[in-house]
Amino acid sequence: MEKKASIRKIQVQYPLGTKQISGFLLLFLLSLGNMIHGAEHFVLYTQAGVMTLSGGCLVYLLVRRKALKAELTLAGSRLTVNGLTITGDSLRELRINRGLIGLLPRGKRIVPVRLCLDLKDRSAGLLLLRWAEKQGVPVRQGSFMRWL
């Protein structure tokens, strides 16, 4: 008789990214100021492009945090993040920075945005740490880089 793996859902959400938001907001405002004060044609088009790009990134960051739902499920030796199933063998390391969790797949140097999550319940991080220990996944604490 086979033993069923217990399934545990961990409450997570996408991180807010206040550093990224403030950086894009600064770029947006600087570009807007340069456009208002007038510039040569080439500089005007460049500033409009920077303003559009930074404004789009701002909207993306805010919508991702508020509208998109993130899910993290532990089931035996598998970890499911937003429909993507990950095993301990496919992870290079688990990165933790306060309540922020980053799952770094093998072959990657920077944590992909889909695999960077903010824990709602800090005690749930212990479940994730125990899972990583059982799977032999190294855990690194401290700040880490992630894609937008």
C-alpha positions, 0 to 999 in steps of 0.5 A: 500500500502506497502512502499518499503525499500530504498536500499543503498550500502556502499563502503567497503573493507577488512581491510589491518591489518598492525599489523597482517602483520608485526607480521607474517612477523616477525615470517616468517623472524625469522624462515627463519633466524633460518633455514639458520643458521642451527639447530637440526632436531626437531627444524628445522622441527618446524621452517619450520612449523612456517615459512610455517604457517606465510607465508600462513597467509601473503599471505591470508591477502594480497590476501583478501585485494586486490583480494576479494571484500566486499559489504555492503548493507542497506535495511530497517531493514536488513544489507547484508554483502557479501551475509550474511543477518543480522538483528538488533536482530541478532547483539550484537553490532556494533564496530567502530575504526576510519574507521574500522567497526566490526559487532559482532553477538550474541553469539560471543565474537570476531568479525569474519573476514567476518564481519570486514570491512574498510569504503572507504567513512567515511561519509557512517559510519553515515548511518550505525550509523543511521541504528544501532540506528533505530534497537536498536543495541549498538555502541561501539567506540574504538579498538576491536579484530578480528580473522585473 
